[in-house]
C-alpha cells in the first residue's frame, strides 16, 4: 500500500481473535458513539480509537454531574472547562511578550516564533478563528457541553436530503425523534424552577409571537423536586455497551465485539492498491501514545500499529476529522498534488456570537400569592429558614433558567437565555448568582470555498499531527445579520434586567461557540464538486470511508448542531450495515440513489419494550 511502513498489526487483533473488524471508528464523542451503538447492537464488530484518556468513572460521562460543580457552576468553568479546551491555532501576535526580561532567550530572527502547542507561524491574525478549540478525551466535548439539543429550522438551517419536501420532512422527523430519545432531550426538566418561570413568562409576555419556550436540553431531573439534574453526554449514547457485551437485540442477535482504545492516535489511512472500482481504505495506522512516552517522538514500529477493518469512520471532531484525512494525503494541504478529496476543509462555517449578562429586575413579586403550589411551598420553606438573613425569597438551590427564543426566517439566530458554564462570563463573589442571567445569541455564516482550513505538513500540533491554519472571513450577508442579532439581544436583555459590569453586550472572539461546521460537508449528487461526501456520509469516490460530526453539516446554522449530527450518523450507520450485510462496498458516485432510512433501523430508540431502548437513569455511585 502507498506509504506503508514496516509496521505490525495492533495487538487488539490477537486479543480479540478478530483479524479484520467490521468497522473502525476514530473518535469517541456522541457521534462516534452513535455509529458504534447502532452497529454493535446490530451484531457487528467495532473497534474505536480515542486520542485522549478516560477522564470520568463512567466512560464519556458529563463532568458537570459532580456535586461540587452542580453547587457552584463557576468552579466548573475554572477547574474543568478551561482545562479541557486546547486552542487550535495561535498567531504570532499572541506569542509576543513585551514585558519579558531583556536577558531572556529570543530568536535572532524576529520573524520567527515559538511553534509548539498550537503556535502557528502560518496563521494570519485577521482571518483566524482565534477561540476555536478542541477537547481530547473519551466522550469529547460532550463531557462539558451545555446539553442544548434543538432541531434545525427547515428552510434556514436544516440540510435538504430529499428534494421532495414531504419525503424530506418525514426523514428528518424519524431521525430527530430517534436522536432526541437516544441523547435524552427534554423541555420539561426546569418546569419547577422559579427563576426559569420568571424569565420564561417575562419573555413570553414581551414577545408573544416569537414562540418563547424552554431550551431543549439533554438531561433529566434526578427525582421529583430535586434541585439537581443528570446532564447527558456520550455515555448516554453508549448505554450499557461497556457493561453488557452479551446483550441480545429484539431480533435475538447478540451484540458484536466492541472495544475502545484510549490514548490511541488515529494517524492516517492507507489506500488498498488492489481496489479496482473507486478508492478503498485497506488499513489505518494508529499510535499508542502511552507507549510513545518512552520512545523518541517519531515513527517507531514499537508504538505505531496497523488496524484492519471492512469500513472506516472518522468522527473525531470538525478539526481532527479533516486533519486525519489531510495527513493521509487526501487533501487540505498546500502542496500541488491532485487530491482525492479536493473539497476537504473548505466551505467552513462558524457561529458569530453575542453575549451579555444581566441582573434581574426587581423580584419582589416572587413571594406574592397566586403562584403554583410547588412555588409557594419552596418560597415559604426558604423564608422560614433564611428570611431574616437572606433578602432574596428565591431558594438557594432553585434550578437555573433555561429559555430560548427559537430562530425564524425573519430572525435567523439561535438564542440561549440561561445560566450555565462557559469559558467566560464568570459572575464572581460580588453578586448573588440567583439573579444573574446569561444571554447568548448565535448567528450563522455561509460556507464559501474561500473560508477553509489548511493543514501544515511542516508544522505539527502537540500530538504530532499537521497544524491547522484557518483562512476565514465572515461573508457580508451574515455579517450584517449579526448586527441585527446584537440589537435583538440588547432588546431582550433590557426586558429582563441591568447589565453586569464587564459583561455588557459584546461580540465574542470568532470560534468561541465551538460549533465549527462544513469541514467534511455532505451534499446531493449535483453538489459533488463542492462537498466531501453524500448524505450517507460516504466520501465521494471511496468505497468504505465515512465521516461524522458537526463538520458534515453543509448548511449555515445558529443552533447547537449535535442532534443534527447524530441524525446524519444514523443514516451512515445504516448504509454501513447494509454494505456489510451484502458483503460489498461500492464507491460513492453522484448518480447513486439516496434512500430513506427504514423506520425499523431506529425503532429501538422509541419503543420502550425494545431491550435496547435508551435508559438514562444511573445508579448512584457511593463508594469505591
VMD Tcl script that draws the C-alpha trace (Angstrom):
set ca {
  {0.00 0.00 0.00}
  {1.25 3.53 -0.74}
  {3.24 4.85 2.17}
  {3.02 1.56 4.05}
  {5.77 1.13 6.60}
  {7.20 -1.97 8.17}
  {4.61 -1.92 10.94}
  {2.91 -4.73 12.73}
  {-0.77 -5.15 13.41}
  {-2.19 -3.83 16.65}
  {-2.29 -6.42 19.47}
  {-6.07 -5.98 19.66}
  {-6.38 -8.26 16.64}
  {-4.82 -11.14 18.60}
  {-6.56 -10.25 21.86}
  {-9.98 -10.22 20.20}
  {-9.22 -13.06 17.78}
  {-10.64 -10.83 15.03}
  {-8.26 -10.49 12.05}
  {-10.50 -7.90 10.39}
  {-13.02 -5.76 12.25}
  {-16.28 -4.87 10.59}
  {-15.88 -1.18 11.40}
  {-13.11 1.05 12.74}
  {-14.18 4.39 14.28}
  {-11.87 7.30 15.07}
  {-13.38 9.44 17.84}
  {-15.41 8.60 20.94}
  {-17.73 11.62 21.21}
  {-21.50 11.42 20.79}
  {-21.26 10.96 17.02}
  {-18.71 8.16 17.14}
  {-20.83 6.67 19.92}
  {-23.93 6.86 17.70}
  {-22.17 4.91 14.95}
  {-20.93 2.36 17.47}
  {-24.26 1.92 19.25}
  {-26.16 1.29 16.02}
  {-23.61 -1.11 14.55}
  {-22.67 -3.07 17.67}
  {-26.32 -3.56 18.63}
  {-26.88 -4.89 15.09}
  {-24.23 -7.55 15.72}
  {-21.17 -6.05 14.03}
  {-17.64 -6.00 15.45}
  {-16.46 -2.44 16.07}
  {-13.10 -1.07 17.19}
  {-12.88 2.56 18.30}
  {-9.80 4.70 18.88}
  {-9.71 7.84 21.05}
  {-6.66 10.11 21.14}
  {-7.44 11.17 24.72}
  {-7.87 9.39 28.02}
  {-10.89 8.29 30.05}
  {-11.44 11.23 32.39}
  {-14.62 10.08 34.13}
  {-15.60 7.00 36.10}
  {-18.29 6.18 33.54}
  {-16.76 6.44 30.04}
  {-17.89 9.63 28.34}
  {-19.90 11.00 31.28}
  {-20.61 14.71 31.72}
  {-18.20 16.16 34.27}
  {-20.79 18.68 35.43}
  {-22.63 15.87 37.22}
  {-20.13 16.04 40.07}
  {-21.77 17.56 43.13}
  {-19.21 20.32 43.66}
  {-19.88 21.73 40.19}
  {-23.64 21.48 40.47}
  {-23.41 23.52 43.65}
  {-21.06 26.12 42.11}
  {-21.13 26.32 38.33}
  {-18.28 28.85 38.21}
  {-15.92 26.27 39.73}
  {-16.72 24.04 36.76}
  {-15.59 26.80 34.42}
  {-12.29 27.34 36.21}
  {-11.38 23.76 37.04}
  {-12.79 21.73 34.15}
  {-13.92 23.69 31.12}
  {-10.89 25.88 30.58}
  {-8.54 22.96 31.13}
  {-10.41 20.71 28.71}
  {-10.09 23.06 25.73}
  {-6.97 23.36 23.58}
  {-6.90 26.36 21.23}
  {-6.34 25.20 17.65}
  {-4.25 27.96 16.05}
  {-2.33 30.76 17.79}
  {-0.92 33.53 15.55}
  {2.36 35.34 16.00}
  {0.87 38.36 17.78}
  {-0.19 36.22 20.72}
  {3.32 34.85 21.26}
  {4.99 38.22 21.82}
  {5.66 39.10 25.47}
  {6.61 42.81 25.70}
  {7.40 42.57 29.44}
  {9.77 39.62 29.07}
  {13.13 40.29 30.72}
  {15.71 41.60 28.22}
  {18.14 38.84 29.16}
  {15.71 36.05 28.23}
  {16.50 34.00 25.14}
  {14.75 35.10 21.96}
  {15.12 34.06 18.34}
  {17.75 36.01 16.44}
  {15.29 36.36 13.56}
  {12.34 38.43 14.84}
  {10.07 36.94 12.18}
  {10.40 33.54 13.82}
  {8.19 32.43 16.69}
  {7.52 29.55 19.04}
  {5.84 26.71 17.17}
  {4.67 24.37 19.93}
  {1.16 23.63 21.22}
  {-0.81 25.39 18.51}
  {1.53 28.34 17.98}
  {1.33 28.75 14.25}
  {3.72 30.85 12.17}
  {1.44 30.40 9.15}
  {-1.66 31.79 10.87}
  {-2.86 35.24 9.87}
  {-4.28 37.43 12.59}
  {-7.15 38.88 10.56}
  {-8.61 35.58 9.35}
  {-8.19 33.28 12.34}
  {-10.85 31.57 14.41}
  {-8.94 32.61 17.47}
  {-11.09 30.86 20.06}
  {-11.69 27.63 18.15}
  {-10.61 24.80 20.43}
  {-10.70 21.02 20.68}
  {-11.19 18.55 23.50}
  {-9.33 15.26 23.60}
  {-10.81 12.57 25.81}
  {-13.43 9.83 25.93}
  {-16.76 11.50 25.20}
  {-15.19 14.52 23.52}
  {-16.84 17.87 24.11}
  {-19.96 16.18 25.46}
  {-18.11 15.84 28.77}
  {-18.51 19.59 29.28}
  {-21.14 20.79 26.77}
  {-24.32 22.78 27.53}
  {-26.50 19.77 26.57}
  {-28.61 22.05 24.34}
  {-30.16 19.89 21.61}
  {-32.50 21.96 19.43}
  {-33.61 20.87 15.99}
  {-32.56 22.83 12.91}
  {-35.20 25.03 11.30}
  {-36.46 23.88 7.92}
  {-35.67 26.37 5.17}
  {-32.94 28.02 7.20}
  {-30.56 25.55 8.83}
  {-31.78 22.02 8.12}
  {-29.96 20.25 5.25}
  {-32.09 19.00 2.37}
  {-31.61 15.25 1.96}
  {-34.54 14.78 -0.44}
  {-35.79 17.40 -2.89}
  {-39.32 16.12 -2.29}
  {-40.39 18.25 0.68}
  {-42.79 15.73 2.21}
  {-40.22 12.94 1.96}
  {-37.56 15.18 3.46}
  {-39.85 16.16 6.35}
  {-40.65 12.51 7.08}
  {-36.98 11.56 7.06}
  {-36.00 14.32 9.45}
  {-38.93 13.60 11.76}
  {-37.79 9.98 12.08}
  {-34.16 10.97 12.59}
  {-34.84 13.76 15.08}
  {-37.27 11.67 17.16}
  {-34.66 8.92 17.39}
  {-31.82 11.30 18.23}
  {-33.85 13.06 20.92}
  {-34.61 9.71 22.53}
  {-31.05 8.41 22.34}
  {-29.46 11.51 23.88}
  {-32.44 12.06 26.21}
  {-33.68 15.50 25.18}
  {-36.37 17.16 27.29}
  {-38.06 20.56 27.54}
  {-39.72 19.98 30.93}
  {-36.87 19.42 33.40}
  {-36.88 23.05 34.60}
  {-40.65 23.48 34.85}
  {-40.39 23.67 38.65}
  {-37.75 26.38 38.72}
  {-38.79 29.81 39.99}
  {-36.07 31.65 38.07}
  {-36.84 29.71 34.91}
  {-40.50 30.66 35.07}
  {-39.74 34.30 35.89}
  {-37.58 34.62 32.76}
  {-39.87 32.49 30.58}
  {-43.03 34.38 31.50}
  {-41.39 37.80 31.14}
  {-40.21 37.00 27.62}
  {-43.47 35.32 26.58}
  {-45.26 38.49 27.65}
  {-42.77 40.74 25.85}
  {-42.65 38.64 22.65}
  {-45.99 36.80 22.34}
  {-45.48 35.88 18.66}
  {-41.92 34.54 18.81}
  {-42.56 31.13 20.36}
  {-40.52 31.66 23.53}
  {-40.10 28.29 25.22}
  {-37.85 26.12 27.35}
  {-34.47 25.34 25.81}
  {-34.33 21.67 24.70}
  {-31.73 20.01 26.90}
  {-30.27 16.51 27.12}
  {-30.80 15.92 30.83}
  {-33.22 14.54 33.39}
  {-34.05 15.61 36.93}
  {-32.73 13.12 39.46}
  {-36.03 12.96 41.33}
  {-39.25 14.92 41.64}
  {-38.48 18.12 43.49}
  {-34.71 17.59 43.34}
  {-32.65 20.72 42.64}
  {-30.26 18.64 40.52}
  {-30.36 17.16 37.05}
  {-28.26 14.45 35.46}
  {-26.58 16.04 32.45}
  {-26.37 13.70 29.48}
  {-23.32 13.07 27.33}
  {-21.75 10.38 25.15}
  {-22.24 7.85 27.95}
  {-26.00 8.07 27.35}
  {-25.42 7.12 23.72}
  {-23.19 4.18 24.62}
  {-25.78 2.99 27.14}
  {-24.73 -0.37 28.57}
  {-22.31 -1.28 25.78}
  {-19.36 -1.36 28.20}
  {-21.14 -3.42 30.87}
  {-23.41 -5.80 28.94}
  {-21.48 -7.14 25.94}
  {-23.65 -10.25 25.53}
  {-26.97 -8.43 25.24}
  {-29.41 -9.58 22.57}
  {-31.39 -7.16 20.42}
  {-35.10 -7.54 19.67}
  {-34.33 -9.94 16.82}
  {-32.26 -12.14 19.14}
  {-28.92 -11.07 17.63}
  {-26.06 -10.81 20.12}
  {-24.08 -7.63 20.30}
  {-20.94 -7.52 18.23}
  {-17.50 -7.14 19.75}
  {-16.75 -3.60 20.92}
  {-13.52 -2.17 22.27}
  {-12.47 1.44 22.84}
  {-8.72 2.08 22.67}
  {-7.85 5.19 24.68}
  {-4.68 7.26 24.26}
  {-4.55 5.98 20.68}
  {-3.95 8.44 17.87}
  {-5.52 7.75 14.51}
  {-2.59 8.82 12.34}
  {-3.51 8.12 8.73}
  {-5.36 5.84 6.35}
  {-3.63 3.74 3.71}
  {-5.28 3.01 0.38}
  {-5.76 -0.54 -0.80}
  {-3.78 -0.82 -4.07}
  {-5.85 -3.79 -5.19}
  {-9.06 -1.73 -5.37}
  {-10.36 -1.56 -8.93}
  {-13.62 0.38 -8.60}
  {-13.10 3.58 -6.66}
  {-10.75 4.20 -3.77}
  {-10.74 1.83 -0.84}
  {-9.07 2.09 2.56}
  {-7.03 -1.01 3.31}
  {-5.53 -0.18 6.72}
  {-5.48 2.54 9.34}
  {-2.28 3.46 11.14}
  {-2.57 4.30 14.84}
  {-0.09 5.25 17.54}
  {-0.03 4.10 21.16}
  {0.53 7.44 22.89}
  {1.26 5.87 26.26}
  {3.97 3.73 24.72}
  {5.28 6.73 22.80}
  {6.18 8.44 26.06}
  {9.17 6.15 26.50}
  {10.46 6.15 22.92}
  {11.62 9.01 20.66}
  {8.81 11.14 19.16}
  {8.99 9.83 15.65}
  {7.60 6.97 13.65}
  {8.52 3.87 15.59}
  {7.31 0.32 14.99}
  {7.17 -0.18 18.76}
  {4.29 2.26 19.14}
  {2.84 2.55 15.62}
  {0.44 -0.18 14.50}
  {-1.94 -1.09 11.72}
  {-5.60 -1.96 12.20}
  {-7.65 -3.66 9.50}
  {-11.39 -3.26 9.04}
  {-14.00 -3.51 6.33}
  {-15.28 0.05 6.84}
  {-13.65 3.11 8.37}
  {-15.40 6.02 10.09}
  {-13.73 9.32 11.02}
  {-15.78 11.11 13.68}
  {-13.03 12.87 15.59}
  {-14.46 16.40 15.56}
  {-14.69 19.17 12.98}
  {-10.94 19.85 13.23}
  {-9.40 16.42 13.78}
  {-11.52 14.60 11.18}
  {-10.14 16.58 8.21}
  {-6.76 16.64 9.95}
  {-6.53 12.84 9.83}
  {-7.67 12.80 6.20}
  {-5.15 15.51 5.30}
  {-2.38 13.55 6.99}
  {-3.43 10.61 4.81}
  {-2.64 12.70 1.73}
  {-6.27 13.14 0.68}
  {-6.49 16.96 0.65}
  {-6.47 20.27 2.57}
  {-2.72 20.79 2.23}
  {-0.74 23.43 0.33}
  {1.06 21.03 -1.99}
  {0.16 20.93 -5.66}
  {-0.96 17.33 -5.73}
  {-4.28 16.28 -7.20}
  {-6.20 15.40 -4.05}
  {-8.68 12.57 -3.70}
  {-10.90 14.81 -1.53}
  {-10.47 18.24 -3.16}
  {-13.14 19.98 -1.04}
  {-11.76 18.76 2.28}
  {-11.93 21.52 4.94}
  {-13.33 24.12 2.53}
  {-16.67 25.96 2.91}
  {-16.22 26.01 6.67}
  {-18.83 27.73 8.82}
  {-18.90 29.04 12.36}
  {-21.25 30.97 14.62}
  {-20.61 34.64 15.41}
  {-21.76 35.07 18.98}
  {-23.10 37.98 21.00}
  {-23.03 37.76 24.80}
  {-24.05 39.68 27.87}
  {-25.06 39.06 31.47}
  {-27.80 40.84 33.36}
  {-29.04 41.06 36.92}
  {-32.78 40.51 37.03}
  {-35.07 43.45 37.64}
  {-36.90 43.64 40.96}
  {-38.03 40.17 42.05}
  {-40.30 41.32 44.88}
  {-43.31 39.59 43.33}
  {-41.81 36.14 43.70}
  {-43.40 35.65 47.14}
  {-46.79 37.08 46.24}
  {-49.82 34.73 46.42}
  {-51.35 33.09 43.38}
  {-48.30 31.06 42.36}
  {-48.35 27.26 41.83}
  {-48.30 25.16 45.00}
  {-44.72 23.91 44.45}
  {-43.57 27.53 44.03}
  {-45.28 28.80 47.18}
  {-44.02 25.84 49.22}
  {-40.43 26.40 48.09}
  {-40.52 30.13 48.87}
  {-42.21 29.58 52.24}
  {-39.63 26.97 53.27}
  {-36.76 29.25 52.27}
  {-38.19 32.28 54.08}
  {-38.88 30.26 57.20}
  {-35.25 29.16 57.43}
  {-33.40 32.14 55.96}
  {-35.92 35.01 55.79}
  {-34.20 37.06 58.46}
  {-30.78 36.99 56.80}
  {-31.44 36.48 53.07}
  {-33.02 39.42 51.22}
  {-33.94 37.18 48.26}
  {-37.02 34.94 48.50}
  {-35.53 32.57 45.89}
  {-34.34 29.24 47.38}
  {-30.58 28.78 47.26}
  {-30.93 25.61 45.18}
  {-33.60 26.87 42.82}
  {-32.67 25.49 39.36}
  {-31.34 27.96 36.82}
  {-33.39 29.37 33.91}
  {-33.11 27.58 30.57}
  {-35.03 29.55 27.95}
  {-34.80 30.06 24.19}
  {-36.40 32.24 21.55}
  {-36.28 29.93 18.52}
  {-34.70 31.06 15.26}
  {-37.01 32.15 12.47}
  {-36.63 33.20 8.85}
  {-37.11 36.81 9.98}
  {-34.60 36.50 12.84}
  {-32.05 33.88 11.74}
  {-30.19 33.37 15.01}
  {-30.34 30.94 17.89}
  {-30.74 32.17 21.46}
  {-29.91 30.78 24.87}
  {-31.16 32.74 27.87}
  {-29.95 30.84 30.87}
  {-27.22 30.47 33.46}
  {-24.61 27.88 32.60}
  {-20.93 27.08 32.47}
  {-18.82 28.62 29.73}
  {-15.18 29.62 29.45}
  {-16.26 33.23 30.01}
  {-18.99 35.07 31.90}
  {-17.98 34.25 35.46}
  {-20.04 36.19 38.00}
  {-17.55 36.16 40.86}
  {-18.29 36.68 44.55}
  {-19.64 40.25 44.32}
  {-23.13 39.30 43.12}
  {-25.59 36.57 44.04}
  {-25.79 34.26 41.03}
  {-29.51 33.67 41.70}
  {-30.33 36.96 39.98}
  {-27.82 36.60 37.14}
  {-28.94 35.56 33.66}
  {-26.67 34.92 30.67}
  {-27.77 35.81 27.15}
  {-26.00 34.11 24.26}
  {-27.14 34.74 20.71}
  {-25.61 32.60 17.96}
  {-25.57 33.79 14.36}
  {-24.83 31.93 11.14}
  {-22.24 32.05 8.40}
  {-22.49 30.78 4.85}
  {-19.97 28.21 3.68}
  {-17.87 29.60 0.83}
  {-14.78 27.99 -0.76}
  {-12.51 30.82 0.38}
  {-13.21 30.02 4.03}
  {-11.16 26.96 4.80}
  {-8.58 25.17 6.90}
  {-5.13 24.27 5.61}
  {-3.06 21.63 7.35}
  {0.63 22.48 7.50}
  {2.65 19.31 6.95}
  {5.86 21.06 8.04}
  {4.40 22.09 11.39}
  {2.96 19.71 13.98}
  {0.46 20.18 16.78}
  {1.03 18.87 20.30}
  {0.02 15.36 19.22}
  {2.27 15.18 16.17}
  {-0.42 15.86 13.57}
  {-0.39 18.58 10.86}
  {-1.02 22.03 12.33}
  {-4.34 23.58 11.19}
  {-4.35 27.11 9.79}
  {-7.63 29.00 9.39}
  {-8.44 31.25 6.46}
  {-11.80 32.65 7.44}
  {-13.55 35.96 6.69}
  {-17.28 36.47 7.51}
  {-19.49 36.84 4.45}
  {-21.20 40.22 4.04}
  {-24.79 38.94 4.26}
  {-24.36 37.18 7.57}
  {-22.06 39.87 8.94}
  {-24.91 42.34 8.53}
  {-27.30 39.94 10.22}
  {-25.09 39.71 13.28}
  {-25.65 43.43 13.85}
  {-29.40 42.83 13.84}
  {-28.78 39.94 16.21}
  {-26.90 42.18 18.62}
  {-29.74 44.70 18.57}
  {-32.21 41.92 19.30}
  {-30.11 40.66 22.21}
  {-29.94 44.09 23.81}
  {-33.69 44.48 23.43}
  {-34.26 41.13 25.14}
  {-31.73 41.94 27.85}
  {-33.40 45.23 28.67}
  {-36.69 43.42 29.16}
  {-35.06 41.30 31.86}
  {-32.60 43.40 33.84}
  {-29.48 45.55 34.11}
  {-26.11 44.72 32.58}
  {-23.37 43.34 34.78}
  {-20.15 45.37 34.73}
  {-17.61 43.76 32.36}
  {-20.40 41.65 30.85}
  {-22.09 44.34 28.78}
  {-23.21 43.36 25.23}
  {-20.22 42.26 23.21}
  {-19.22 40.07 20.30}
  {-17.03 37.18 21.32}
  {-13.80 36.02 19.67}
  {-14.58 34.05 16.48}
  {-14.68 30.32 17.13}
  {-15.78 30.58 20.75}
  {-19.12 28.92 20.03}
  {-17.11 25.72 19.29}
  {-19.60 24.78 16.59}
  {-17.30 24.66 13.57}
  {-19.11 23.19 10.57}
  {-18.62 22.32 6.93}
  {-15.15 20.80 7.19}
  {-16.37 17.48 5.75}
  {-19.67 18.70 4.35}
  {-22.29 16.42 2.83}
  {-24.24 17.05 -0.35}
  {-26.51 15.71 -3.05}
  {-25.13 14.35 -6.30}
  {-25.35 17.73 -8.02}
  {-23.22 19.18 -5.20}
  {-20.41 16.64 -5.57}
  {-17.86 19.23 -6.72}
  {-18.44 21.36 -3.61}
  {-18.80 18.66 -0.95}
  {-16.84 15.83 0.65}
  {-19.44 13.07 0.98}
  {-23.01 12.13 0.11}
  {-25.91 12.07 2.56}
  {-24.91 8.60 3.67}
  {-21.72 10.32 4.91}
  {-19.75 8.19 2.43}
  {-16.83 10.11 0.95}
  {-17.17 10.68 -2.79}
  {-15.22 8.12 -4.81}
  {-14.47 5.91 -1.80}
  {-16.00 2.53 -1.09}
  {-15.52 2.24 2.66}
  {-14.62 5.65 4.09}
  {-17.24 7.55 6.08}
  {-17.21 10.81 8.04}
  {-19.21 12.03 11.01}
  {-19.69 15.02 13.26}
  {-20.59 18.69 13.05}
  {-18.20 19.10 10.12}
  {-20.60 17.12 7.93}
  {-23.33 19.78 8.14}
  {-23.31 21.68 4.81}
  {-25.70 24.50 5.75}
  {-25.33 27.69 7.79}
  {-26.68 27.11 11.30}
  {-27.03 29.01 14.54}
  {-28.45 26.27 16.75}
  {-26.39 23.67 18.58}
  {-25.56 21.01 15.96}
  {-25.15 17.78 17.97}
  {-28.68 16.47 17.46}
  {-28.48 17.02 13.71}
  {-25.05 15.37 13.52}
  {-26.48 12.33 15.31}
  {-29.25 12.19 12.70}
  {-26.72 12.06 9.89}
  {-24.76 9.35 11.73}
  {-27.92 7.21 11.94}
  {-28.14 7.27 8.15}
  {-24.46 6.48 7.70}
  {-24.54 3.59 10.15}
  {-27.46 2.09 8.24}
  {-25.55 2.39 4.96}
  {-22.54 0.63 6.53}
  {-24.74 -2.12 7.97}
  {-26.38 -2.72 4.59}
  {-22.99 -2.91 2.86}
  {-21.70 -5.36 5.47}
  {-24.84 -7.44 5.12}
  {-24.49 -7.54 1.33}
  {-20.76 -8.17 1.55}
  {-19.97 -5.40 -0.89}
  {-18.89 -1.76 -0.60}
  {-19.36 0.29 -3.76}
  {-17.82 3.74 -4.38}
  {-19.98 6.80 -3.71}
  {-20.98 8.36 -7.04}
  {-23.01 11.43 -7.92}
  {-25.77 9.43 -9.63}
  {-26.22 6.96 -6.76}
  {-29.79 6.88 -5.40}
  {-30.06 8.03 -1.78}
  {-32.71 6.12 0.12}
  {-34.81 6.95 3.14}
  {-33.86 5.48 6.50}
  {-36.11 2.49 7.31}
  {-38.13 3.05 10.47}
  {-37.13 -0.46 11.55}
  {-33.46 0.62 11.73}
  {-34.27 3.08 14.52}
  {-37.35 1.53 16.13}
  {-35.32 0.57 19.22}
  {-34.85 4.24 20.07}
  {-38.57 4.91 20.55}
  {-40.02 1.54 21.63}
  {-39.88 1.18 25.44}
  {-40.37 -2.57 25.07}
  {-37.23 -2.97 22.98}
  {-34.28 -4.31 25.01}
  {-32.05 -1.58 23.54}
  {-34.42 1.30 24.32}
  {-32.31 4.16 25.74}
  {-32.38 4.37 29.54}
  {-30.75 7.44 31.05}
  {-31.12 6.78 34.78}
  {-27.91 5.86 36.60}
  {-27.27 4.04 39.84}
  {-25.78 6.36 42.44}
  {-22.09 5.63 42.97}
  {-21.43 5.90 46.71}
  {-18.23 4.03 47.39}
  {-15.05 2.66 45.85}
}
mol new
graphics top color blue
foreach p $ca { graphics top sphere $p radius 0.5 }
foreach p [lrange $ca 0 end-1] q [lrange $ca 1 end] { graphics top cylinder $p $q radius 0.2 }
display resetview
